[in-house]
Amino acid sequence: MARNLRTRHGEIDLLLRRRRTWIAVEVKARRDHPAPERCVEPEQLDRIERSLLAIAAQLQPRPRRLRIDVVSVRWSAAGPDLLHFPSWRSVAWPPVASGGSHRPHAARPRWSTSPAQPSDPIPLTMPALAEQIIPRRKLLLMLSETALFMVIVLVGTSVPPLTSRSFVLTEWSAPLGRGLLTSLAIALICQASLSYNDLYDWKTAQNRAELANRLVRSCGYALVMLGFLSMFAGTLLSLPGLQDPNGETWKLILLVGIAYGAVFLFRHAFHWFFYKWRFGERVLVLGSSNEAVQLSRMVLDNPHSGYELVGLVEEPAQPPLEPVPGGPALLGPLTDLRGLCREEGISRIVVALRERRGRVPVDSLLACRMDGVQIEEREAMYERLTGKLAVESMRHSYLIYGRGFTKDPLTMVMKRVLDILASTLGLVLSLPLWLFAAVAIKLTSRGPIFFSQERVGQDGQTFHLIKFRTMRTDAEKESGPVWAQKNDHRVTKIGRLLRRSRIDEIPQFLNILGGQMSFVGPRPERPHFVAQLQRDIPFYPLRHTVKPGLTGWAQVRHPYGASTEDAQEKLRYDLYYIKNLGFLFDLNIILRTVAVILRGQGSR
């Protein structure tokens, strides 16, 4: 958060934050001393302690704990070794009220003849990718609702009037363990139904009327899935308070309905709690550009992300912005940025200036940074909120010097293993669909069963993509290469079904096994369109730095693209995927793809 931070009591070498624990680190490096950490004097620790207490009231988020660590630099024949001694001293916070003596509790180190081992590095911030896949507040909501479903099902079947067998919940036993697993399975079914109905999408769930409507539909889907589970795998259901869960299904139906009513009430309480006590990270946007206003609206429209927009500070020598009802608060031009951050408890400043050359208030931003305020560019916040890159306003330096775009060998090996396993399993499970598609195509239209088309792959190399044929054989005889349109007249009747169900994509498993494609990646385009898009869209060739995929981040986040504008929007998602390439990200996309297929979205 800061280096060489000067206070009236002394200097703090490094100021770190791990969630709401603030850490002052004293660094000791002496070549002529075998144990530099022994050179830390009690008086020096007292000065650091007073410095921490002096600045604690200004730190955002408010500290829950203060401590002092020591990092020792020792020299050996192999070079310097860094040893970390965490919690060298714990500082009592908050200080006691005036009128009594206050002596901070100090945890003195214990000396040992055995060599100390450095601890793991402290993560200062959660990666942007993890925030995009599942924000912290959304994760907390999902875990809370999982516990809510489990408690209602397990307790509701174990106490009168619904219990049919006496059972003591407070004593651990094998039936209780099976009951926990059963209630967890029911909770996961309910949450899958909530997710299918977009009830973890804040824009959908924030409407109270829409929330109630979708909860009712979600409850119906959950009961249908629970009914199938009871029908085909009823022996797996085991609740300690029910004599025969299959014969007492009405009790589970009643409890699931009660649980959904509890979820409705819990969601209102959950959001009220976070807004009332302002747990969000307070953000200030600096700039008078259209991008600054757009980003401010994004923060306001995405409260699930955990950010609370304080307002927008206008840049000097620019026309004043006009206030918009429901828009960001305008805090006026830049005067005392550091004082404003201290007064409002700002923890992050997003720079989105209209003109950066010679206009960046470096001194003000540096002063705020030394106070522990995070400073970042507009592109970083945009990426975190939307899960895509701002291609239209992005500079080359952001891609060159920013994090991401790493392709370590282990990640690429795991990705290839996932490709082989997923495509092999897909081929085996889809064999009946191959037979259905082949017969249906032959019976309804003239021409071959399969359709092969040239596409652009990794490093610009072309390959032939294989699909089930869904159009007439002379589809482009007169028009030449054109985008597929909605209700395209060239698509056959059976082709519409194959496209909507994505059965036409199944032969691409062969492309994946052949190494021309990956299971997850940017969708491959035809050379004709690639040549056109490379001229019109900046950074477009970057999507060819990885293998194209059967599905991708753009496919699960954006509808079917059939224009240059759609291609640019998909590129934003594709570059985000390439930047954050990883095994867990691929699994996340595969699971989202299943939901997209079940909803029949994104096909044309």
KOLLUMVO-867172 format. One record per residue: x, y, z of N, C-alpha, C, O in turn. Coordinates in pm, whole numbers, plus 50000, padded with zeros to 5 digits. Layout:
BEGIN
XYZXYZXYZXYZ...
//
This chain:
BEGIN
500834987950000500005000050000500865012650000500455022949947502065012050059502975023550060504375018750094504555008550160505365026350049506765023650082507385036350142507095047450099508245034250244508925045550309507925056350350508105068150320506895051950418505825061050460506285068850583506525062950688506395082050569506865090450679505695095350762504695100250708505805093950892504815099250986505555107851088506785108551087504795114351175505445123051275506195114951382506995120451457505915101951387506595093551486507795086351427508665081851501507865085151297508955077951233508545073051096507525077251042509345064151040509115059250904508725044450907509285036650982507735040850821507335026850803507905022350669507595028150565508755011950672509405007450549508385003150444508405007850330507484994050484506444989250393505124988750468505064984250582504064993350403502724992150459501924982950369501704985850251501484971850425500744961750349499334960350404499034964550516498464954250323497114951150368496744937250322496914933950204496254929250413495704916150378494274915850431494014913850549493344918150335491954920450370491874932250466492204943350425491444930550591491334941950682492404941550792492244947650897493464934250765494634934450852495704943250788496134940550676496124953650858497154962850807498464959550875498524957750997499524958750796500804953650843501904963750813502084967850699502624967950917503824976050900505024966650900505224959250995505804966950793506934957850778508244965650798508484975650731509054960850889510384966550910511404957450841511474945550871512184962850750513154955150673514544957450731514994968750745515224946350767516564947150823517534939850731517344928150699518584946750688519564940850597520954945450641521304957150621521744936550700523104939850743524034928350705523874917050751524994931450620525904921050573526784915550686527154903850686527104924050782528054919850885527384913751007528024911851110526084910450996525374904851110524734891651069524064891050967524934880851149524374867751109522854867251120522214859051054522264875851203520804875651221520324890151229520144895451339520114896751115519734910951117518454913751196518274924751248517554903851205516314906151278516564908951427515714914951494517724904451479518044907151619518374921951642518484926451756518544929351531518894943451543517664952451562517794964551575516494946451565515284954351585515184957951734515004949151818515304970651765515254975151903513804977451947512954981151866513524975252076512154977752126511694992152102510524994552074512625001652114512255015552091511795017851947510885025651922512445010951854512065012151714510665006451691509865012151617510374995051753509044989251742507984998451802506884999651750508345005151914507395014351975507075025951880505925030251872508095030951808507865041951714506955037251599506045044451559507225025151547506385019851440504955017851489503985020351416504835013351613503505011151670502735024151682501545024751650503405034751728502745047751738502385053051599501345059351582503245050451501502945054751364501695047751311500855054051248501575034651337500405027151292499135032551356498125034551289499185035051488498015040051557497645054051509496475057751508498655062051468498375075651424497645075851290496785084451267497995066451201497375066551068496185057151057495515056850954495915049351163494875038951155493505044751123492735038751048493215056451179491875062151157491665066451012490525068050969492765068350935492645072850797492665061350698492455063450579492915049150744493045037850653491675033050609490735032550687491585029450480490355023950423490705011250347491605011550263490024999950372488934998350469489424999350613490614997750640488505001850703488845003650844489554991150895489074980050876490704993050961491464981251008490704973251112490074978851201490774960351099490264951451202491404946951294491194943151409492614947451240493784943151317495014950451264495144952651144495914954251355497184960451319498314951551370498224946051480499364950151290500484942151336501774947151272501754954651174502894942851330504214946251279504934933451242505054924351323505434932851117506234921651071507684926151051507964938051041508574916551047509984919351020510434910650904510184898550903511104916750808511734909350699513244910950714513764922150720513924899650720515364899650741516064895350613515694885450551517094902950572517884899650455519254894550502520054902250555519494881750483520764875750523521554871850399520994867450299522864873750406523724870350293524434857150319524984854750426524394848650218525094835850223525934834450096525974843550013526594823050083527444820949965526614820949837527104824849732525364816549846524504816049728523824829349698523184830849594523984839149789523324852049767522414855449883522414848349985521634865949871520764870249982519554861049998518984856249901519184858850126517974851350160517004860750230517404868450318515734860150191514704868150255513934859350353513364849150315513914863450480513174856150582512084865250637512334876750673510884860050644509724867750689509324862950828509104850950849509224872350923508774869251059507434876251082507404887751124506334869151054505014875651067504614877551213505044870051301503774887651237503214890551370504304892151474504204886651584505334899451441506404902451537505834909851657506254907751771504874918551628504144925251737502724927951688502514932651577501754924851774500364928151746499984940751822500264941951941499354950051752499014962951810497534963351840496704960351753497184967051964495774967552003495064978551925495544989851917493924975151867493134984651788491664980951799491334969151786490734990751822491025004951836491565008451973491395000452065492225020051991492755023652122491625025952221490505029552184491935023952348490925025752453490595040552466491355049152422489435043252527489015057052542489935064452637490615058452720489955077752622490825085852708490365085052852489195082452879491295087152944490975086553086491635074953154491565073953276492265066253082492955055053143494225052353069494385056852956495135045253130496395042053064496165031452959495315022652975496925032452853496775022852743498135017352706499035024852668498275004452718499504997852680499164987352576498544977352608499564989552451499244979752346499814966152381500914964952436499044955952347499514942452369500624939252269500444941152149501734934552318502884931552231503194916852237503404911252345503244910452122503604896352114505074895552078505434896651961505954893552179507384893452157507814880452090507234869952118508824880952002509264868851933510004859352025510664863452120509884846751995510654836552066511834832651979511684829151862513034833152040514234829951965514414814951957514074807752051514934810351848515144796051828516454794151755516844802351673517134783251787518384780351719518164774751580519084774951498516954769851551516674764551418516424776051322515864786251361516824774451195516654785451100515184788251073514374779051060514864801151065513484805051036513194803050889514084804050804511924800050859511514797750720510654809450674509774813850748510884814350555510044825350506508624820750483508384809550438507674829450515506264825850494505874828450349506644834150272504664824150314504174826150179503944840950154503644848350247504084845350030503824859450000502374863050028501474854850011502164875350070500834879950107500114885349984500604894749922498964879549948498234884849833497544897849871496744898149965497834908649798497264921549832495864923249776495014929349841495604917949659494284919449598493874906449533494724898449493492574904349523492064892649454492214894549305491954905549255492634884449230492804886249086491504890549018490414886849061491654898248913490484902948840489674891448785488444892248780490324880748742489604869348686488674863148788487514860448757489174860848910488334854949014487144863949044486034859049066487374877249045486274886449068485244885548957484054887048983485684883248833484744882648722483954869648725482744869748703484624858448751483924845648753482894845348865481754841448843483294849448983482374849449096482834859949197483734857249276482234871749195482624882249290482454877649434481674868649463483204884149524483184879949664481794880749725481394871749799481064891449694479734892849754478784882349697477934877049768478934879249568478104868849508478444855249567477544847149592479734852549590480134839949652479554838749792479074828049830479584849649868479004849450002477514846749997476984839350081476824852649899475384850349885475104835749853474184829849910475874829749762475664815849724475914806449842475144797149864476984808749916477284800250031476204801650139475814791850201475744814050159474704816250260473424809050221472774802850306473044809750094471814803150052471964787950051470984780850075473154782950025473384768550037473124764050180472434754150204473694771450275473474768150417472004769350454471494761250532471314779350399469884781250430469064769450381468224764250455469294764950257468564753350205468844740950289467934733450323470114738750323470484726750399469834726750537469314716450581469864738250605469314738950741467804736450738467294729050822467094742550644465634740850640465254726450609464334721150670465964719950516465644706050481465994696650595465184688150633467194698050651467644688750755466874690650885466404680950944466754703050930466044705551057464554703251039463904697851129463994707250924462554705550903462114691050904460984688050944462994681950861462614667650861463024660650990462754648751006463664667751082464154661351204463414665751330463664660451438462504675551318461744680251434460264679751399459904680351282459394678751500457954678751473457554691651404458184702051425456494691251321455564680051301455894671251181455154661651155456984673951107457234666550984458064653951006458114645450917458714652651120459554640951140458714628451161457654629051224459174617351108458484604351127459364594351200458984582751216460524598951245461424590151320462224598851416462794609051377462254594851542462944602851643464434603251612465054593251576464984615151628466394616851595466924629251669466244639451680468154628251718468784639251791469824645651701470824639451664469574658251666470484665051574471814668551637472814670151567471844669751768473064674551835474124663751852475224666751897473824651251817474794640351831475204635451692474364632451608476534634751671477034630251541476824615251525477074607451617476364611251406476154597151375476224595451224476224605151148476264582751182476304579851038475034584750967475144590450859473814582851024472624588250958472664603450941472184608750842473244610251041473354624851029474284628550913474004638050839475394621150897476304623850786475614621850652475774630050562474834610850638474104608750513473034619450492472764623550379472434623950602471434634550592472034647650546471414655050470473264650550593473944662650547474234662150398474064672050327474684650450350474964649050208473684650350125473694656450018472604644550174471334645550102470834659950097470404664749992470894666750211470444680750214471344689550128470874699250068472644686250120473544693750033473184691349886473194700749806472854678949850472444675949713471174683649676471074688949565470214684249769468974691649742469284706649728468714713449642470194711749813470574725849805471234729049672470974739549613472084720049623472754722349494471754721949379471884729549283470764713149388469714712849286468954726149284468694731649177468624731149401467904743849410468764755349356468254764349289470064755049386470914765849339471164765049189471314775349122471214752949136471314751648991470084757748924470184764048819468924755848986467704761748932467714776948946467254783948856468244782149057468374796649073469294802448967468994812848908470394795748942471344800648842470744800048702470934809148622470004789248673469374787748542468394799048515468214803148401467754804148621466794815048607467434828748628466734838648653468764829348617469514842048624469314849248756469394861548761469064841848863468834848348992470134851749064470114857149174471274848549002472554853549054473104864448964474254868648977472274869148871472584880748789471904892748853470684893548861472734902248900472184913248978471164921448899470154925748955471414923648770470514931948691469124925748683468134932948672469044912548687467744905648683467114905048820465914907348835467914902048921467374899349055467044911949133466354911049235467514923949090467284935849170465834940649160465384948149246465104936349056463694939949043462874930949135462874918749118462164936849232461454928749332460364920149269460214908449303459604926149176458554918249111459154906949029458654895749031460234910048956460884899748876461514889148965461534877348930462044893249081462644883649175461614873449219461894861449217460424877949260459394868649305458964859349193458784847349215458784864749072458354856748958459374845848926459024834248904460644849748923461684839948888461904829849001462254818348975461704833949125461824824349235460764813549225461034801849253459554817349185458494807349169458854797449058458684785349074459354802648945459754793748836460934784848878460974773048846461874790848949463024783148996462584772049089463114760949083461634774949176461124764649268460484753249189460654741549224459744756549084459134746149002460174737348935460044725148934461214743648878462274735748815462974726848917463274715248888463224732149036463904724349139463064712249180463594701349200461754714149192460894703049231460844692349122460794680449152460864696548995460894686848885462184678648890462154666348878463324685448909464604678148918464644669149040465174658049035464074673949150464024665649271463144653549249463434642649300462044655349173461174644049142461894633449059461754621549085462654637748957463434628248877464474621148963464694609048947465124628549053466114622249140465454611849229466004600949249464284615149282463574605549368463104593349289463054582349343462764595349160462254584449079463354574749037463164562549042464504580148994465544571748937466674568449035467404558749015466814576349140467884573649237467384576349378468064582649459466174571549405465564574249535466324568349652466244573449763467054557549626467794551249736468924560249788469424558149898469324570049707470394579149750469894589449851470694595349923468574591549856468014601149951467924594750088467314584250105468534600950185468534595650321468544607250419469554614050435467424609350484467294619750586466994613250720466084605050728467744616550825467624609150952466264610251018465884601551096465514621050987464224622751053463054616750977461914617351025463294610850858462224604950778462404589950770463494584950742461334582650795461364568050789461544563350645462324554250618460824569750553460874565950412460824578750328459734583450296461974584450290461964597050213461184596050084460534605750044461224584550015460484583049890458974583249912458234588349829458534577750024457104577650053456624590450118455424592550132457534599050157457174611650222457684623550141458154633550196457594622250009458114632649921457394645849942457984656449921456124645449982455364657750001456004666750106455904679050099456674660550202457344668450306458524676150246458754687750281459284669650156460394676450090459874687850001460474698649995458744685349932458154695849848457774707949933458034719349896457154705250049456764716150139457974723850189457964736150194459024716550227460214723150282460964731050175461494741750204461004725950053461644733549945460884746449918461484756949895459544745749921458754757849905459024767950016459154779849991459104763050142459424771850254460814777950236461034789650266461764769850188463124774650168463174785950065463904795650082462394784649958462374795249857461744808049912462164819049878460734806549997460194818450063461224824950154461314837250161462014816650223463084821950308464164828850226464734838850269464444823550106465424829850017464944843749975465744853149969463664845049946463104858049908463344868350018463764879649990463084864650143463284873750255464774876050281465204887150310465544865250270466984866350298467674875650200468574883050239467274875450075467924883949974467714898650005468634906749992466504902350048466264916250084467114920150205467684931050209467204911250303468014914150421469504914850386470234923150439469944906150297471354905650258471784918850193472794924750232471014923450095471384935750026471204947950116472004957350110470174947750199470004958950293471204959850386471684970850414471684948550434472824948550527474054954750464474744962750527474344951050340475554956250276475414971050242476384978550253474224975350203474064989650174474024997950302474575008950306473374992750406473255000150531474605002650594474885013650642475444992450595476734993550664477884996250570479044996350612477594998450443478575003250344479844994750347480944999650375479664981950316480794972950310481514973450175482554967150158480974980950081481604981649951482884989849954483054998650038483784986949862485014994649848484695007949781484155008149670485025019149849484625032349801485545036849689486775036949703484925040649576485665043449452485405057749408484295062949421486465064149357486375077449300486865076749156487935071149130486105082349062486505082648921487005096648889486345106548920488185097348828488805110148793488785111948642489415104148570488065122148594488035124548450486745130948405485715129848473486775137748291485585143948231485245137748096484455143348021485835126348066485605119947936484305112047937483735109248042483865108547817482685099847807482955086347871482055080147929484205081647860484555068947921484435069448073484035059648136484775081148133484665082648277483205081848322482885075248421482325088648248480895088248282480345074148262479565069248345480755067648153480285054048126480735044548236479955036048281481985045848279482495037048384481775039548516481495030148591481495052148544480765055248668479395048748669478955043548772478715048948554477405042348547477535027348565476675021048626478625021548512478855007248530478995003548678478444993548723479735011648752479905008948895478565009948967478255001749052477765020148931476455021748992475525009948958474735005649042475625005048836474724994348790475174980448831474474970648806476354979348895476864966248935477214966049083478374964149118476234968049171476554967949315477034954449364477674953649469476734943649290477194930449329478724929449324479314920549386479364938449251480814937749237481544941849363482744939449375480844948149459481474951849584482064965849584482794969349677481784974049481482304987649474481184997649501480054995849456481525008149574480565018649604481105031749545482125036949592480435037049445480895049249378480565061349464479395063749495481595068949502481395081249577481055092649482480175100749512481735093349370481435103849273482485104849166483395096649158482355115149084483245117348971483895131048987483195141148996485215131348989485975143848999486345148248858486985140748784485945160248820486195165248685487645170148671488225175548765488195168148555489575172148530489635186948493488675192348438490755193548524490845207848494490935210448344491275201648265490605223048307490685227748168489785219948073490075218547955488675214748127487705207648045486315213248073486055217948184485405213047975484035217948000483385210248113483545198048121482645216948201482005209848313480945200048264480265202448164480815189148335479825179048301478445183148351478325190148452477425178948279476065181848319475555170548408475685158848372474965173848524474425163148611473265156048544472445162148476473215142948565472175134448507471405127648620472025121648708470065128448620469295121648725469625106748730469565099848629469955101948847470315087948863471735084648824472165073148836472495094848775473865092748734474835094948849474415096648963476125094848819477125096448925477095110648984476775120248914477445111649111477545124749175478765132149122479855126449116478595144849084479685153049033480285160949148479605169049210481555158549177482225164549291483005177049254483735182549336482845181749130483505193849088484925191349040485375179849034485635202149005487005200448954487985196549063487675197349182489155192349021490205187849112490775199649190491295209149131490675199049323491305209149408492245202449506493475203349494491665195549605492465188349704492065173749700491225169249779492665166149607492285152149590492615143949714491835135349756493775146549773494175139049891493215141450007492825132150077492845154150028491915157250136490545151050112489905146350206490095151049986488815144949954488825130049983487865124550037489925123249948490035108949973490015105850123489385096150166490685114050201490695111850346489315114450406488865107050493488655124950358487345128450413486285118050379485445114750463486325112750256485295103350211485685088750230484885079750201486885086150278487305072250298487495064750168487145052950158488055071450068488255065249937489375054949945490425057550003489145043349886490175032949883490675030049742491645022649726490025035849638490475033249500490105045249412488965050049416491075049949333490845060549235491035054649096492055048249068490065056849010490135052148872490385064248782489575073448779491485064148708491865075348621491295073048482491645063348415490395081948440489775081048307489755094948245488685100148213490935100848227491045114448178490745115148028490985105747953490205126747987489935128847846491255130547768491395125247658492205137847827493505140247766494575137547871494615144447972495435127547847496415123647948497755130747930498475132648028498095134447811499415139947786499565153347858498925163247822500405153447961500665165648037499535169748128499615180348190498455161648140497295165548220497125156748345496275159748429497895146348360497735137348474498235144248600499405148348604497395145848703497855152248827498755142848908498325136749006499995141748865500905131848921501105134049071501045124549148501345146549113501635149249254500455145449343500635139449449499245148949300498065145649381497845130549389497555125149495498005123849276497835109249275498905102449358498625092649427500145107549353501225101649432500965103449581501205094349660500475115149619500145117349760499055107849807499125102449917498045105649723496985096149758497525081949766497145074249854498415078649674498995065049675499785062649802499765051649857500495072849849501265071549973500355070450095500775065950201499105074750079498125072950186497465059250182496625056150266497855050950085497305037450077496155035949981495545025249976495835046349902494735045649805495235038649679496295042049627494475029049630494835022249506494555031449387493485037449379495505032349295495345040449174495405030949054496335023049042494405031648967494415023048850493785030048731493065039948746494085024848613493535030448491492105025848469491645015948526491425033348384490035030148354489885016248296488905009248326490845012048214490754999048148490734987648248490064977548227491484989048359491544978348459490194976548528489734965248547489544987648566488234986648630487184981748531486324973748567487244986548407486304981948303486414966848286485404959848276487634961948282487864947548265487294939848383486694929148364487464945048504486994937948622485474937548629484894927548673484824948248586483364948948595482664941048485481604935248509483244940748366482534935348250483044921848202482344914848130484264917948242484824905548191485244906448046485244896447974485604918548001486074920447864487034932347864487094939847960487774933947754488734944647742488154956047657487434953547560488484968247694487984979947622488844982247498489754990547500488554974847393489394975047273489424988947209490464993347161488284995747207488195008347133489065019347195489495028447123489315018847326490105029447390491395024247451492085031547522491735011847424492885005747487494165009747416494205010647293495225012047495496525015447441497425003047440497234993847519498405003047352499304991747343500044989447474500334978047509500365000247546501124998947670500354990947775500954984147858499004991747772498214984247869498394969247849498434961647946498484965047723498684950947693500134946747718500394935547762501064955647688502484952047698502924951147844503584941547883502554961247924503054961848061502084956048164502474953848279500844953448125499874948248220500094933548250500884926648185499364928948351499434914748389498654906248290497854911348212498904893348294498184884048209498944880248084500124883548069498264873247994498814868347867500014859047891500954858647811499974851648003501034841948030500584828247982499434824348001501494821047920501194807547869502264798047921503124793347847502184795348052503194786448109502934772148062501794768648034503954764048054503814750348000502784741948074502044734448011502714743148207501764734948283500334738248243499514729248226500034751148229498674755148189498314749648052497204744848032499244750347958498954745547823498804730347819498004725047743499604723147903499474708547909498114704847967497434696047914497714711448075496414708548137495274711948040494254705048037495444722447963494404726047866494284715347759493174711947718495404710047712495374699547611494764686747666494014679847597495104683347791494514671447853493004673047863492254663747836492554685047903491114687547911490474686347772489374680947760491144691247670490614690047532490394675447494489344671847443491404667147519491334653047479490254645747558489454638247500490214647947691489224640947773487804645447738486914637247722487604658647725486254663747700485754659747562484594656047546486634660547460486184657047325485954642047311485034637847241486794633847375486574619347371485264615647438484484607747384485024621347556483754618747625482584623747542481544617147535482744635447480481664640747398481354631947279480184630147244482384626447214482164617447101481394604947143480474600647074481774599147256481124586847302479654589447336478774581947295479404600147411478034602947454477144607647341475924606147349477734613147235476924618747126476714609147010476154613146907477144596647022476974587146912475504585746867475264585346746474534585046959473134584546912472734597046833471954596146739473284608546871472954620946799473554621046660472974626746567474724614846643475314613646510474364606246416474124610446303473824595146466472904587046385471644594946352471174594846239471094601846454469884609746433470134620746329469344622546237471244628146344471534639246253471754634346111471264640346016472494623346096472794618245963471514614045890471314617545774470644606645959469394602145897468504614145865467924614745757468394623645959467514635245939467984643745822467154648545744469274645745808469804653945698469544647245564469134653745468469774634345556469584627145431468114626745389467804627445270467204625645487465784624445454465154637845417464114638045350465754648945458465094662045439465724670945333465124680845293466934667645286467554676245185468604668345107469134658345155468884673044987469904666844906471284672344942471444684044977472274663544933473634668044959474304659445064473694650245118475564662545095476324654545191475824656845334475144666645364476194647645421475834648845563476714659245631476224667445709477994658745601478944667745667479244679845579479104679345457479654690445643479994702845576481374707145623481594708745743482284709045532483654713045564483894727145511483574730245396484474735545598484684749545559486034754245611486444750545721486724762345533488044767245571487904778145678487114787445663488664776745785488664786545893490104790045930491044782845896490264801245999491584806046041491834801446184491024804046274492974794646206493304789546337494454796946401494684808746374495184789846487496274796046561497364800846467497694794146369497914812646498498994818946420498594821546275499444822346187497284822746250496814825846116496784814146019496494815945901497094802046068497074790245982495624785845956494814785846048495324782145835493964777945802493804762845821494774755245810492594758545848492254744445859490804742845816490094752645797490374730545801489004727745758488164723145878488404712645937487184731345911486284728446022485164719445973484624721445864484794709446055483774699546018482504702046099482554703546220481374702246028480064703846093479044695046020479284690645908477914692746085476784686946013476204697845922476074709345963475844694145802475324703945708473934708545751473044700345775473764721845761472474727445801471894736845696470784741845714472624739345586472144748245480472044740645348472514729345335471414747245252471374741545118472794740845062473664748545104473014731944970474354730344912474764742444829475964744944812473794749944777474094761844696473844774744775473444784844718474094774344907473734785544993474454798444955473864809244966475714797644910476474809644879476864810344731477834816944694476104803444649476424803144506476314817044444477154820844362475294824744483475084837844424475634849244512476174858944460475484847944644475854858944733477314859044772477854869544807477984847444766479344846644817479324846144970478264844445029480494847545034480534846645181479764858145246480064869845223478774854845328477984864745402477754859445542477834847445567477454868845636477144864845773475804857245775474914859845694475684848045869474404841345890473444851045957473814857846053472214851845906471234861145958470154853646037470024841446029469384861446114468274855546188467204851046089466874858245994466664838946112465684833046020466234832345878465534835345781467494828245866468174827545738467454817445647467244805945685467074822045526466314813545435467174802145379466624792545324468484803045391469364792645339469404780245429469844769645386468954781645553468994770545649467814761145623466684765645605468084748245621467024738245601466184736845727466564741845833465044730045715464164728445832464834720545943464784724446059465474709445907466164701646010467404709046057467854707346170467964717545968469144725346005468854735046118469714737446203467634740746121467284749946230467314742646364467784748046464466784730446365466814722546489468244719346530468594720246647469074715446432470454711946463471234724046514472064722846604470964735646457471654747746502471204751946642472024755446726469884751546665469374755946795469854746846907470144751547017469944733946880470394724446983471904722746984472434715547068472614729246891474074728546876474564714646836475754711646849473654706046786474074692746741474984694046619475854685546598474804704546539475634706246419477104708246452477964706346366477434712246578478814714646617479544701946661480764702146677478824690946681479414678946739480624673746660481594669646722480614673546526481784668346454483084675946481484164671046448482994687746540484224695246569485044688546680486194692346702484474678646748485294670746842486484664446767487554662646824486284661246639487374655546560488464665846536489654662546538488074678546514489064689246501489854691146630491054694046627489174689346743489864690946872490864679746893491994682246933490444667346865491374656046880492544657146784493644652646814492314663146667493384664846569494324676246602495324678146532494044683946710494924694646751494734707746677495484717146701493754708546587493514721046515492704730846597492774742946576491934725646693491104734046777491284729846923491854719346952490784738347013490704735247156489234734847195488384739947122488934728947308487544728547351487064742747383485924746247354487934750847444487594764647480488574774147413489784772047419488054784447349488894794347283488034803247194486824801147186488634813047129487854821547036487324813246920488024804546868486104815846879485524808446767486274811846639486574823546614486594801846556487344804546431486454811146327485284807546312487014820746256486284827746149486834823646013487914817846003486094826845910486504823845773487544833945727487494845445770488474830045641489524839245595488974852145535489564862745553487854851145462487274863045400486914873445505487204885345488486274869045614485864878445719487054882945803487084894345849488034874145822489214877745901489954889345833490374898745900490124888645703490814899245631490074912545646490694923145660488764912045643487954924145658488034929645801488184941645820487914920645900487894925046040489254930246085489314939146170490344924746031491674929546068491884943946022492644951446084491224947845914491334961645867490484971145952490864982745971489364966346003488394975146069488534975646220488134985446282489094965046281489084964046428490514963346479491274954546439490904972446568492264971746624492434959446713491494955046778493644954146715494034942746798493374929546754493514919546823492654929446641491954917246603492894905246581492534894146619494094907046523494974895346504495384888546634495834877046631495244895346749495664889346876494834877046913495304868546988493624876046862492794864446895493324851546831492904840646869494254852746736494824841046671496104836246741496804827646688496404841746859497594837246933497334824547011498264818847067496074819847015495734807047078494884799046980494414804346880494704786347010493854777946924492404782346933491934786147041491684782046823490244784946829489524773946907490054762946925488304777046952487604767647039486214764046989485614771046907485724752747040484344748747015483374758247083482314761447030483754762747203483014772947275484014782947330485224780447324483544793947383484464804147431483784813947523482564813547541484584822847583484074832947675483094842247603482104846547662483364845547477482454854147402481124847147375480074853647373481154834047355479924826747323478984825847443477774825347424479514825647565478644824547682478264838247738477394839147824478924848947689478624862347740477964871447638477464882147674477964867547509477444876347405476634868147306477014856947275475514873447256474714865947159475444864247027476534869647007474834856746938475454853646808475834866546736475054876046731477054866946680477544878746611477424877446460477834867246404476874887546395476714886946250476994900446187476344904246090477974907846242478334920746186479704924546240480234918046329480264935246185481554940146233481444944846378482374942746457480314951146414480134955746552480094943846648480674944346756479394933246609479354921346693480724914946704481104910146811481474914946596482824909246598483734917046692484564911146761483584930346696484384938446787484004935546932484864934847020482714933946957482274930847093482794917247137483224915647251482744907347048483284894147081484794894747104485324887347187485484903447029486924904647047487254909247189488254904847246486444917947245486674922547383486694910647479487544909747567485744901447460485694889547546486834879947513487414873947604487144878347385488214869047347489564873247404490324864947452489854886247399491124891047453491164889447605492224886547662490024891247669489974888947814490284874347845491004871347940489744865247763490014851047784491494847947764492094840847844492074853247658493484850547630494364856247741495364850147779493984867847793494764873947900494724865748027495714865148099493594859248056493414851848181493344836748157492674829648233494014831948056493974817848019494294808948138495284811248208493464798848163493714790048276492754778248276491694778748214493134767648348492344755348352490984757748417489964753248365490954764948531489694767348600488774776348517487554774748519489364785748445488564794448359487904786048250486734788448217488624776448193488044767648091486874759648147485834758348082487044754248268485944746648330484734755448351483594751148329484954767748395483864777148416483104779648287481874780148286483834781448177483204784048047482414771848000481324773347944482944759948021482234747747981480914746548055479894743147995480914749148186479674748448264478674759048217477484756248208479154771048188478264781548137477704777748000476564781147968478504770747919478044766747785476864757247796475924758047717476914748147894475784738947914474504746647941473454743347886474594757048026473404765148055472914772447931471704773547909473844777647850473454784747727472724775447631471724779247570473224763047617472594753447526471204749747576470254748847497471074747647707469764743947762468744755047742467554752347726469194767547743468264778647722468004781247574467094788847539468794775047485468634777347343469074791147299468524796747205470094796847369470564810247338471724809747239472414799547227471914820947169473104822847088473154815046958474204814746894472084808946916472094801346790471364809246683470494817446711471754806446556471094813546445471154804746321470664808646215
//
